[in-house]
Amino acid sequence: MLMEFEDWFLEQISNGKKCILIGENHYSYASEDCLDCILKLQRQGKINKKIVFFDENLAALDNLEPYTLESLSKLNTVEPSLIALIKNNVEVYGLEDNFSNPFKNLKSIKKVTARIKDLGLQIGNRIFNDFDDCLYWAYHLYGKSLVRVQRGNEGFCNQILHKMDEDTIVIARVGAKHIPTVRKDGVVIEEGMLQRLGKDMASACFITHFPKNRTYSEQKTYQPESDMFGSYDSIECCMVEKKMIHQPDLTLWAEQDKQRKDTNNYKDTKKHRCTIM
């Protein structure tokens, strides 16, 4: 049976792990409840180390500064859990920077098309009508490429490694496809974040809500959907209780079938991220 995230998390800490990777995808919002679970453990005194949280959903600030309540207030949408983390003295950092998102600060079609070519992506003879059209295709091509996985994994791990020490627990929320090894015809073409950080130092899991149908509870791993360039190893999966009232009613198995159930009251900010989940 799947482990509850709380039990799994405490087990990793007791085993001396310094970094916990939390995987999510475009069809899952369980990671938000996962953050509330971490805060509960902190309040109960079960986490006796400093907590540093990295979020791929957030842009890295200048000079890699941590977010404050003031800097969060400048964003269009903010998860309540992020505010709670900061109020409870957790350092919150954004992971997405100019390296993982190479189109972030480009303002012209010429610069975007040049960057696309620098990354080895093919746009053929496509003519762009305007900048937004150009930027859309840039993110579309990049988001489905191996270079996106590689640059993201390299940049994210470098930021995380700078914060890892004996007195700190680093928690990072990333797209599920960043975590595992990527293979092409059985050959490793990208190690993945878990391997880059080292399995002796880090652990990872994909977070899902408790399944309503207990007959599915024997499924213990999440299998990210393959891409044109390769396939992904499976990821250990953990359950968390659903609490956030705005979340779609999804479990791991609905997520894998792409049965998304957005509501009119929930604004999906994830659709506009440069990510490969």
N, C-alpha and C positions, 0 to 999 in steps of 0.2 A: 504493500500500500504506500501511496505517496506520503512523504513526511510533511508535517506542518512546518511552515517556514521558521516559526519561533524555535522549535526544537532543533531544526537543521542549523540555524544560525548559531545558537549557543554551542552546538557540537563543534562547529568549525572554529569558534573562538577558543574553546577548551583544547582543541588540537593544535593551537598555536598559529592559526592562519592570521595573516596581517591584512589581507584584502578580500573583500566579498564582492563578486560581480553579480548584479541582478539583471537578468535578461528580460526584455519585453519585445513585443512586436506591434504592428499597426492595429491588431485586433484585440489587444489586451490592455486593460487599465488596472490590473491587479497590483502592479508595482506601487501605485499610490497608497493602497491599503498596507502594502509591505512597509512603507516608510512610517506609517502610524504604529505598526507593530514594533519597529526598532525604537521609536520614542517611548513606547510602553516599557520595553525592556530596560531602557536607560533610566526611566523614572523609578523602576523597581530595583535599581542598583545592580542589575545583572550584567551590565557593561561597565567595567571599571577602568576603561581607557578612554582617551580622547577620541572623538568620532569626527572623521572628515568625509564629506559626501561629495562625490562628483556626479554630474548629470549631463548626459549627452543632449538632453532636451534644452539645455541652457548654453548660450554663447559664452566663451571664455572672456572675461573682462581684461582690460588693459593691465599689463604687468602681472597677469594671472592672479589678480586680487580676488578674495572671496566676496560673495554677494552679501549685501546688507539689506535690511528691510527697505531702505531708501532705494537701492538699485533694483530690487525686485518690484517696487511700486511703479517703476518706469516701463515695465513690460505690459504688453496687451492683456495677457492672461497669466495668472499665477496659481499653481496648486496650493491649497491651504497647507498641505503637508510641508512644503518648502518653507513657508512662513514659520510653522511650528518648529522645524529643525533649527532655524536661526535663533528663535526665541529660547531654545533649549541649549544654546551655546555649541551647536554643531556648525563647523565651518562648511559652507556650501560653495562649490566651484562649478563653473561651466566647462564642458569638455570641448565643445565645437569651436575650433579656431580657424585661422587662415590656412593652416596646413591640411586639416581634415575637410575643410570646406573652402576649396581654392577659388570659389567665385564670390565669396562673401562680400568683398568691398569693391568689386569691379562695377563700373558705371557706364560702359559703352559696349556696343556690339563688337567692335574691333578687339577690345581687350578680352572679352569673353571667348570669342572664337579662337583667338591666339592661345588662350589658356587651355581650351579644349584640345587643340593640336599638341600643345606641350605635354599633356597628360596621355597622349597616344590614342585618344578617342577619335572615332571616325564620324564626320558629319556629312561626307559626300559633297554634293553640289547644292545642298540646301541653302535657300535664300531666306533670310529672316525679315519679316515685315516690320518688326519693331523690337525694342530692347527686351520687353517682357517675353516675347516669343522666343527670342534667343536664349534668355536665361532659363526659361522652362526646359528647352531642349538640352541645355548644358547640364542641368540637374537630373534630367531623365537619363541621359547617357552615363553620367558619372555615377548616379545611384545604382545602376545595374552593372557596374564594372568591378573587376578585381582590384583595380587601383584604389577605388573608394574603400574597400575592405582593408587593404594594406596600409594606406595612408592614415585611415582612422585608427586602426590597431596600433600603429607605431606612435602616432601622436598622443593617443589616449594613455597608452602605457607609460610613455615618458612623463606625462603629468602625474600619473598615479605614483610612479616610483619615487618621485621627489618628495612625496608626503608619507611614504611608508617607513615606520620605525617601530621600535619595541614598545613604545608607549601609545601607539595610535592604531585604531582600526579604520581602514579606508574602505568605504562602501561606494561602489560605482554603478550607476544605472545606465545601461547601454542597450543598443539594439541587439537582439539575440544572435544575429549573424556575425557580430564582432567577437563572440566568445570562443566558438569551437575552431578546430582545425578544418581547413578547406582542402579538398582533394580533387584532382582531375585524373580520371582513369587509374585511381588508386595511389597516385603520386601526390605527396603534400606540396601544395603551391602557396599556402599561407598557414603559419602556425596557429593563429588565433590569439586573442588576448590572454586566455588562461595559460596557454603554453608559454607565451612571451613573458608573462609575469612569474611563471614557475608554479607548478602544482604543489610544491612544498610551502609556498608562501600565500597562495591564493586559492579560493574555491569559487564555484559559480553555479547558479541555478536559474532556471526559467520559472517565473512566478505565475501561478494561475489561481483562480478562486476554487473553493471547495466544489466538487462536482455534485450536481443534484442526483445524478444516476450513479450509485455506488458501484455498479458493475464495471465502470471504467476505472475504478480506483487502483487497479493493478498496473496501469500504464505509468511507468516511473520516469520516462524521459520525454523530451520535446525534440522533434526533428524539424529544423528549419528547412524551408522550401529550397530546393536546389536552384542555382542560377545557371546561365549559359556557360559560364567559365568553370563551373565545378559544383561539387556537393559538399554539404557540411556534416561534420560528426554530430551525433545527438548530444543533448545537454540534459543534465539532471534536472528534475522538476520538483517544485515544492508548492504546497497549497497555503493560501492565506484566506481568512474569513473576509467576505465582502461587506464593507461598511459604507464606502462612499456612495451616496444616494444617486449621484449623477452618472454613474457608470452603466454601460450597457450590460445586460444580463448574459455574460459569456463565461464559458469555462474553456479549459485547454482544448477540449475536443471540438467544440464549436469553432474555436480560433483556427484550428488546423483545417477545417472545412471552409474557412473564409465566410462564415455565416455572421457577418457583422450586423449588429442591431443598434445603430445610433438612434438617439432620440432628438427631437427638435430642440430640446433645452440644452443639449450638450454641444458645445462648439469644439470641433475636432482640430486642435492646433497641430496634431502630429502630421496631418496631410501636407503641411507646408515645410516640413523639416527636411534638411539634406541628410538623409540617413538610409541605411539599408537594413531593414528589420526582417 
